[in-house]
Amino acid sequence: MKNFAKGVLIGTFGTLAAIASGVFTFHKTVVKPIEDQEEKFDENRKAATRKSRSAHQA
């Protein structure tokens, strides 16, 4: 019974570690590039707005 409890505990921790690593990898490969791209678009939009406004100054 002692070995069974130890096995269940180790299996549970292993499963949780695998899930956490999967979530981390998904975030790093899918979510982060999308966030970086959106940030780049926002910066470009702000720069274009500043340039447009400065071009129309009298």
C-alpha positions, 0 to 999 in steps of 0.5 A: 500500500505504501508503494501504491501511494508513492506511485500515485503521488509521483504520477500526479506530480508528473501529470501536473508538470506535463500539463504546466509545460504544455501550457507554457510551450503553447503560450510561448509559441502561439500567444506571445508572437500574436501579442508581439505582432499586435504591439508592433502594429500599435507602435506603427499606428501611433507613429503614423498618427504622429507623422500625419499630424505633424505633416498638417501643421501650418 
